[in-house]
């Protein structure tokens, strides 16, 4: 068994013990009540073993049963109403005020909304309401464990850039704010000609630095420098969809503990790449644009493989961005999702 698999299995053991214990703790009262309700009880006349005689006696001779049911209904309605009010006030506080943990919860939500998923029938229903396609964007599945090394270094050599001029490094968390500014600077330059692009503002940069801090894995944030200038980058984040797959849309205290464990200890086996870019002065070069992107992907693959990651989603690539689509396909990316953006004339 590979060492990474052994470490992963050992790391998950305390999690399974913890969640199993919590499951027993919460299920035991329900199971005990069910067991007691069908077991023999002398005062209800059920003495012939397990059965439903207790329920028969309850409905036949129960005094005030209707009141009990009514009280339960009132409590249930009030509970729902109070929960709705508290949730609304919580949502307002989340939107308007700063507090500990807000940015982390925001990122959990944002990372899911950034690359949404909808069942196949959604498209025809949207189109039936007068919406038309404006653009498709693609997501690729990348096999971190088995993808081959790219030809990035060879392309750079053919372009006349020697290895001594190139440096590939990971994020320096001691200078995290500066690293975020570097990423945003490259991103704003690289994407400025793309359809629908809006550059990051300084306020958005500052917020991103706070929000991404808790979930950034330094080894999965890769920079490529040429002559000591950062000109390309790629960032992979833990796939939160994998981490919350069994939450059924609920982020209650138990699920929050699970999420923290899965992100910080066990670690999801898949990642998602929301950000990648090469500065325009290199991207438009026939060799260096692809070469720099491939070198960033290569380093990300090596680091991810060492961390036990199995797959990465390289996503949100415009359908008409032929250069990037060709690069991803050439390094082993397999198209597996198509996201469609719709528009509708108003008035």
Secondary structure, 3 states (H helix, E strand, C coil): CCHHHHHHHHHHHHHHHHHHHHHHHHHHHHHHHHHHHHCCEHHHCECCCCCCHHHHHHHHHCCCHHHHHHHHHHHHHHHHHHHHHHHHHHHHHHHHCCCCCHHHHHHHHHHHHHCCCCCCHHHHHHHHCCCEEEEEEEEEEEECCCCCCCCHHHHHHHCCCCHHHEEEEECCHHHHHHHHHHHHHHHHHHCCCCCCCCCCCHHHHHHHHHHHHCCCCHHHEEEEEECCEEEEEEEEEECHHHHCCCCCCCCCHHHHHHHHHHHHHHCCCEEEEEEEEECHHHHCCCCHHHHHHHHHHHHHHHHHHHCCCCEEEEEEEECCCHHHHHHHHHCCCEEEEEEEEEECCCC
